[in-house]
Each structure stands twice: as C-alpha cells, then as structure tokens.
Amino acid sequence: MCCIPQRLGQMDICKGVVSLATAAGAICLLYKAIRAGIKCQPPRCSASPICVARLAVEREQHGRDSGELRRLLNSLECKQDEYAKSMVLHSITRCVYLLESEASACTNDDITLVGSMLDDKDNSVKIQALNALKAFSGIRKFRLKIQEHSIKVLELISTIWDSQLHIAGLRLLNNLPLPDFAHPQLRRVMPALMEILQSDYTLAQVQAARLLSNLAQKNDLLYDILNCQVHSNFLNLFQSTQPGSLLLEVLVFAERLSEGRSSPHYRAVKWHYNEQSVHEAVFGDDSRLADRLLALVIHPEEDVQIQACKVIVSLQCPQDVGVWPSCPPSHSCFSNAE
C-alpha cells in the first residue's frame, strides 16, 4: 500500500511531461504554419487581366521582359471562342499601357493581327480590338499602320448601333490624324456621326462632337458637315441642362463651324443648304442659337462660359474682318438689344 502514493506521484510527473511535450509540439506546428504562411505567395492567375498586369509590371520594374504581351499576341493566332478572344484583347490593352518597352518592341504585324479582330462577328471582340488599337496608337511608330484601319472603323461605327462600340471607335479616331484617303468615307458616314451626336449617350456624344470639330477644320469636309441633315431639336444640344462635358464639346464644334464658314476660302463659293441642315439649325435666319448662347454665358462651369463667349465673338465677327468693333452689323446673329 505504501507504494501507491509513490506511483501516483510518478503518474502525475509523466502527465506533466506529456502535457509539456504536447504544448511544445503544438507551438512548433504553429510556428511552422506561420512561417510557411509568411513565405507563401498568392497563386497567380494568368487568365486574369489584373494578375497579368501585376506580374508583368513586377518583372519590368526589375529590368526583365515579362514576355506576357508577346504571349498574349501569340495566343490571338490560336482558335478561341469570342469570350476568350475578348479577354485576351483586354489584357493586351492593359499590357500596352503598362509596359512601354514591351509594347514598343511589337511590330506592324502585331498591329495587323489586332486589327484583324475588327472583322470578328462578335461586337465585344470588335470593341476590345478597338481599345487595343487605341492603346497602340499612343506609340508614334504604329500610327501610320493603325491609320490603315480607319476606313474599317468608320464602317463599324456607321453600321452598328452600339454605344460602347461608338465610344471605342471614336476614341481611336480622335487619337489619330485621319489621312486624306479617308475623306470620301467620312462624307458617307457624316449622317451617322450626326445621329450619334444627337443620341442620348453622353460619352458617345462627346466623342462624336470632338471628331466633328476636327473635321470642320478640313476645307473639303466643311460643306458636308454644314449641309448634313439633323433633327428639328438639334439646338437642344446647347441647352444649359446638358452635361458640362458635352456642352463644352458642342460649343467648340459651333466655333469651328463659324470660323470655317467665315473664312475667305469658304465664302468665295455660293453654297446652298437643305432646310433641315446643320447650317440652318445653327446659322439660319430662324435659328435660336443666340438664346442658347446667352443662357450659357452664366453657366455654373467656367469653361462652358468662356467657350460660349468665344462662339458669340466668332458669330459677331468673321475671321477676315479686322477687330470686333469694326464688324458690320449684318454679320451679327444678335440684335442690338442683345
């Protein structure tokens, strides 16, 4: 009996040792788990545009070519469904913007490959191809090659009524100097550009107004713009309730038209206009543009105010007539009271 307490004590000591060993093992396992967690990196998903961009940027920051842009371009040559092609083109766009050295190392054949996607039957692929071309257009050496696709781009925006496609196509055109060989096609698509300008999608309207402002400075296109038919409510574009970004662009457009029609080159010809033309809506005897402009002089946005004043000055004083005070009253669209 006297051995029992001694054995119980030994058991307690053994239990303590086991407990300490168990605790030490748990701590060791926890340490290993934490250490492994610190060393572990999240898996990279090459299919994700964000992961692609992150990986590529990290490598370029270390002075290494990621090869990601080349891999993406090569994958375009493989047979893929529309969704996959759209995602690849989207990733290409991001890489071009983020990886300047890799993008500059591309070739005209790569631009041709991306441009060929404009013939795809799926609109989302066309849109992503337009965005990719827009990204490449920021690199000077590719601009001439991208210009070769301008006819196709004009065809797309004039035959497909899709606001996202309009935005992508017009953004690309606005980022390029349009070549003279595109002017005949521009004349054909002028009604479509006017329709986009008068649509209800602000981003597309802004891009259309910007392109039309540029085209209004081309002597051989000015009459086609001024004689283009518009809706009876065309001047609603100049209402103060319109978004400031759109108002600014249509005011610039109006100023370009006013400057163009007042130039000696244009005034040397006697032009005739349709009753529902841009010219009659903006400069005709029954035009209410003056009322719209006077309201915009007190617009909350200063840029809009300034541009409205510029249009008023251009209407009051043709370019070839000295300074404003000497302009004959017959050239003014405003009454003496106004």
C-alpha positions as CSV (number, residue, x, y, z in Angstrom):
1,M,0.0,0.0,0.0
2,C,2.9,2.3,0.7
3,C,3.9,2.2,-3.0
4,I,0.6,3.6,-4.2
5,P,1.2,7.3,-3.4
6,Q,4.7,7.0,-4.9
7,R,3.3,5.6,-8.1
8,L,0.5,8.2,-8.3
9,G,3.2,10.9,-8.0
10,Q,5.2,9.3,-10.8
11,M,2.0,9.3,-12.9
12,D,1.4,13.0,-12.3
13,I,5.0,13.7,-13.3
14,C,4.5,11.7,-16.5
15,K,1.3,13.5,-17.3
16,G,3.1,16.8,-16.8
17,V,5.9,15.8,-19.2
18,V,3.4,14.6,-21.8
19,S,1.4,17.9,-21.5
20,L,4.6,19.9,-21.9
21,A,5.6,17.8,-24.9
22,T,2.2,18.3,-26.4
23,A,2.3,22.0,-25.9
24,A,5.8,22.2,-27.3
25,G,4.7,20.2,-30.3
26,A,1.7,22.5,-30.9
27,I,3.9,25.6,-30.6
28,C,6.3,24.1,-33.1
29,L,3.5,23.3,-35.5
30,L,2.1,26.8,-35.1
31,Y,5.5,28.3,-35.8
32,K,5.9,26.2,-38.9
33,A,2.4,27.2,-40.1
34,I,3.1,30.9,-39.6
35,R,6.5,30.7,-41.2
36,A,5.0,28.9,-44.2
37,G,2.3,31.5,-44.4
38,I,4.8,34.3,-44.5
39,K,6.8,32.7,-47.2
40,C,3.7,31.7,-49.3
41,Q,2.7,33.9,-52.2
42,P,-0.9,34.0,-53.6
43,P,-1.3,32.0,-56.8
44,R,-1.0,33.9,-60.0
45,C,-3.8,33.6,-62.4
46,S,-2.5,34.2,-65.9
47,A,-6.1,34.4,-67.2
48,S,-6.9,37.5,-65.1
49,P,-6.1,40.8,-66.7
50,I,-5.2,42.2,-63.2
51,C,-2.9,39.4,-62.4
52,V,-1.3,39.6,-65.9
53,A,-0.7,43.3,-65.4
54,R,0.7,42.8,-61.9
55,L,3.1,40.1,-62.9
56,A,4.3,42.0,-66.0
57,V,4.8,45.3,-64.1
58,E,6.8,43.5,-61.3
59,R,9.1,42.0,-63.9
60,E,9.6,45.2,-65.8
61,Q,10.4,47.0,-62.6
62,H,13.2,44.5,-62.1
63,G,14.5,45.2,-65.6
64,R,13.2,42.0,-67.1
65,D,11.0,41.4,-70.1
66,S,7.9,39.6,-68.8
67,G,7.1,38.2,-72.2
68,E,3.4,38.5,-71.3
69,L,2.5,40.8,-74.1
70,R,4.2,38.5,-76.7
71,R,2.4,35.5,-75.2
72,L,-0.9,37.2,-75.4
73,L,-0.4,38.3,-79.0
74,N,0.7,34.8,-80.0
75,S,-2.5,33.4,-78.3
76,L,-4.6,35.5,-80.6
77,E,-3.5,33.4,-83.5
78,C,-5.0,30.3,-81.9
79,K,-8.6,29.3,-82.4
80,Q,-10.6,30.6,-79.4
81,D,-14.2,31.4,-78.6
82,E,-15.4,35.0,-78.6
83,Y,-15.2,35.4,-74.8
84,A,-11.6,34.2,-74.7
85,K,-10.6,36.5,-77.6
86,S,-12.2,39.4,-75.9
87,M,-10.4,38.7,-72.6
88,V,-7.0,38.3,-74.4
89,L,-7.5,41.7,-76.2
90,H,-8.5,43.3,-72.9
91,S,-5.2,42.0,-71.4
92,I,-3.3,43.2,-74.4
93,T,-4.7,46.7,-73.9
94,R,-3.6,46.8,-70.3
95,C,-0.1,45.5,-71.1
96,V,0.4,48.1,-73.8
97,Y,-0.5,50.9,-71.4
98,L,1.6,49.5,-68.5
99,L,4.6,48.0,-70.3
100,E,6.0,50.7,-72.6
101,S,9.2,48.8,-73.5
102,E,7.4,45.6,-74.4
103,A,4.8,47.5,-76.4
104,S,7.4,49.4,-78.3
105,A,9.1,46.2,-79.2
106,C,6.0,45.0,-81.0
107,T,5.8,45.1,-84.8
108,N,3.4,46.2,-87.6
109,D,2.5,42.5,-88.0
110,D,1.1,42.6,-84.4
111,I,-1.0,45.7,-85.3
112,T,-2.3,43.9,-88.3
113,L,-3.2,40.9,-86.1
114,V,-5.1,43.0,-83.6
115,G,-6.8,44.9,-86.5
116,S,-8.0,41.7,-88.0
117,M,-10.2,41.2,-84.9
118,L,-12.3,44.0,-86.2
119,D,-13.8,41.5,-88.6
120,D,-15.0,39.2,-85.8
121,K,-18.7,38.6,-85.7
122,D,-18.9,39.4,-82.0
123,N,-19.3,43.0,-81.1
124,S,-17.4,42.6,-77.8
125,V,-14.4,41.4,-79.6
126,K,-14.6,44.3,-82.0
127,I,-14.8,46.7,-79.0
128,Q,-11.8,45.2,-77.3
129,A,-9.8,45.3,-80.6
130,L,-10.6,49.0,-80.9
131,N,-9.4,49.6,-77.4
132,A,-6.2,47.7,-78.1
133,L,-5.6,49.7,-81.2
134,K,-6.2,52.9,-79.3
135,A,-3.6,51.8,-76.7
136,F,-1.1,51.1,-79.5
137,S,-1.8,54.4,-81.2
138,G,-0.1,56.1,-78.3
139,I,3.2,54.8,-79.7
140,R,4.2,57.0,-82.6
141,K,5.7,54.3,-84.9
142,F,2.4,52.5,-85.1
143,R,0.2,55.4,-86.1
144,L,0.6,55.0,-89.8
145,K,-0.2,51.3,-89.6
146,I,-3.2,51.9,-87.4
147,Q,-4.5,54.6,-89.9
148,E,-4.9,51.8,-92.4
149,H,-7.8,50.6,-90.3
150,S,-9.6,53.9,-90.2
151,I,-11.9,53.0,-93.1
152,K,-13.0,49.9,-91.3
153,V,-13.5,51.7,-88.0
154,L,-15.7,54.3,-89.8
155,E,-17.7,51.5,-91.4
156,L,-18.3,49.9,-88.0
157,I,-19.5,53.0,-86.2
158,S,-21.8,53.9,-89.1
159,T,-23.4,50.4,-89.5
160,I,-23.6,49.0,-85.9
161,W,-25.8,50.9,-83.4
162,D,-23.9,50.1,-80.2
163,S,-22.9,52.9,-77.8
164,Q,-19.9,51.1,-76.4
165,L,-18.6,50.4,-79.9
166,H,-19.2,54.0,-80.9
167,I,-17.2,55.2,-77.9
168,A,-14.3,52.9,-78.6
169,G,-14.2,53.6,-82.3
170,L,-14.5,57.4,-82.0
171,R,-11.8,57.5,-79.2
172,L,-9.5,55.7,-81.6
173,L,-10.3,58.1,-84.5
174,N,-9.8,61.1,-82.2
175,N,-6.4,59.9,-81.3
176,L,-5.2,59.6,-84.9
177,P,-4.5,62.2,-87.6
178,L,-7.1,61.0,-90.2
179,P,-5.5,60.5,-93.6
180,D,-6.8,62.2,-96.8
181,F,-7.8,58.8,-98.3
182,A,-10.4,58.5,-95.5
183,H,-12.3,61.7,-96.5
184,P,-14.6,60.0,-99.0
185,Q,-15.7,57.5,-96.4
186,L,-16.1,60.4,-93.9
187,R,-18.5,62.1,-96.2
188,R,-20.6,58.8,-96.4
189,V,-20.7,58.4,-92.7
190,M,-21.4,62.0,-91.8
191,P,-25.2,61.3,-91.2
192,A,-24.3,58.5,-88.8
193,L,-21.9,60.8,-86.9
194,M,-24.7,63.4,-86.6
195,E,-27.0,60.7,-85.3
196,I,-24.5,59.7,-82.6
197,L,-24.1,63.4,-81.7
198,Q,-27.9,63.6,-81.2
199,S,-28.2,60.3,-79.3
200,D,-28.8,60.1,-75.6
201,Y,-25.5,58.6,-74.6
202,T,-23.2,61.4,-73.3
203,L,-19.9,59.6,-73.7
204,A,-20.6,58.8,-77.3
205,Q,-21.9,62.3,-78.0
206,V,-18.8,63.9,-76.6
207,Q,-16.5,61.8,-78.8
208,A,-18.7,62.5,-81.9
209,A,-18.6,66.2,-81.2
210,R,-14.8,66.1,-80.8
211,L,-14.4,64.3,-84.1
212,L,-16.7,66.6,-86.0
213,S,-14.9,69.6,-84.6
214,N,-11.6,68.3,-86.1
215,L,-13.3,67.5,-89.4
216,A,-14.8,71.0,-89.5
217,Q,-11.3,72.4,-89.9
218,K,-10.9,70.4,-93.2
219,N,-11.8,72.7,-96.1
220,D,-13.1,69.8,-98.3
221,L,-15.3,68.4,-95.5
222,L,-16.8,71.6,-94.1
223,Y,-19.7,71.9,-96.5
224,D,-20.6,68.2,-96.0
225,I,-20.9,68.9,-92.3
226,L,-22.9,72.1,-92.7
227,N,-25.3,70.5,-95.1
228,C,-25.8,67.4,-93.1
229,Q,-29.4,66.8,-92.1
230,V,-30.3,67.0,-88.4
231,H,-33.3,66.7,-86.2
232,S,-35.6,69.7,-85.6
233,N,-34.4,69.7,-81.9
234,F,-30.7,69.9,-82.8
235,L,-30.2,73.0,-80.7
236,N,-31.2,71.1,-77.6
237,L,-27.6,70.1,-77.5
238,F,-26.9,73.7,-76.4
239,Q,-29.3,73.7,-73.5
240,S,-27.9,74.5,-70.1
241,T,-29.3,71.3,-68.7
242,Q,-26.9,69.2,-70.8
243,P,-23.7,67.8,-69.0
244,G,-20.9,70.3,-69.0
245,S,-18.5,67.9,-70.8
246,L,-21.0,67.7,-73.7
247,L,-21.8,71.4,-73.8
248,L,-18.1,72.3,-74.0
249,E,-17.6,70.0,-77.0
250,V,-20.6,71.2,-78.9
251,L,-19.6,74.8,-78.3
252,V,-16.2,74.1,-79.7
253,F,-17.9,72.4,-82.7
254,A,-20.1,75.5,-83.2
255,E,-17.0,77.8,-83.0
256,R,-15.2,75.7,-85.6
257,L,-18.2,75.8,-87.9
258,S,-18.5,79.6,-87.5
259,E,-14.8,80.1,-88.2
260,G,-14.9,77.8,-91.2
261,R,-17.9,79.4,-92.9
262,S,-16.4,82.9,-92.3
263,S,-13.1,82.1,-94.0
264,P,-12.4,83.7,-97.4
265,H,-11.9,80.3,-98.9
266,Y,-15.4,79.2,-98.0
267,R,-17.1,82.5,-98.7
268,A,-15.7,82.5,-102.2
269,V,-18.4,80.0,-103.2
270,K,-22.2,80.4,-103.1
271,W,-23.4,77.4,-101.1
272,H,-26.9,76.0,-100.9
273,Y,-28.2,74.1,-97.9
274,N,-31.0,71.8,-97.1
275,E,-33.8,73.2,-94.9
276,Q,-33.0,70.7,-92.1
277,S,-29.3,71.1,-92.3
278,V,-26.8,71.9,-89.6
279,H,-26.2,75.3,-91.2
280,E,-29.9,76.3,-91.0
281,A,-30.2,75.0,-87.4
282,V,-27.1,76.9,-86.2
283,F,-26.8,79.9,-88.6
284,G,-30.2,80.2,-90.3
285,D,-32.5,83.2,-90.0
286,D,-34.8,81.2,-87.7
287,S,-32.1,79.8,-85.5
288,R,-32.5,80.2,-81.8
289,L,-28.8,79.6,-81.1
290,A,-28.3,83.2,-79.8
291,D,-30.8,82.5,-77.0
292,R,-29.0,79.3,-76.0
293,L,-25.6,81.0,-76.0
294,L,-26.7,83.9,-73.8
295,A,-28.0,81.4,-71.3
296,L,-24.7,79.6,-71.3
297,V,-22.8,82.8,-70.5
298,I,-24.0,82.4,-66.9
299,H,-23.5,78.6,-66.8
300,P,-22.0,77.3,-63.5
301,E,-19.0,75.8,-65.2
302,E,-16.4,78.5,-66.2
303,D,-15.1,76.5,-69.2
304,V,-18.6,76.5,-70.7
305,Q,-19.0,80.2,-70.0
306,I,-15.7,81.0,-71.8
307,Q,-16.4,78.8,-74.8
308,A,-19.9,80.3,-75.1
309,C,-18.3,83.7,-75.3
310,K,-15.9,82.5,-77.9
311,V,-18.8,81.3,-80.1
312,I,-20.6,84.7,-79.7
313,V,-17.4,86.5,-80.8
314,S,-16.9,84.3,-83.8
315,L,-20.6,84.9,-84.8
316,Q,-20.3,88.6,-84.4
317,C,-17.0,89.0,-86.3
318,P,-15.9,86.9,-89.3
319,Q,-12.2,86.0,-89.3
320,D,-11.3,88.1,-92.3
321,V,-12.8,91.3,-90.9
322,G,-10.4,93.2,-88.6
323,V,-11.3,93.6,-85.0
324,W,-14.7,93.1,-83.4
325,P,-15.8,96.7,-83.1
326,S,-15.4,97.4,-86.8
327,C,-17.6,94.4,-87.8
328,P,-20.6,95.4,-89.9
329,P,-24.0,94.7,-88.1
330,S,-25.0,92.5,-91.0
331,H,-22.6,89.8,-89.8
332,S,-24.1,89.6,-86.4
333,C,-26.5,86.9,-85.2
334,F,-27.6,89.1,-82.3
335,S,-29.9,92.1,-82.1
336,N,-28.6,95.4,-80.8
337,A,-30.6,94.9,-77.6
338,E,-28.9,91.6,-77.0
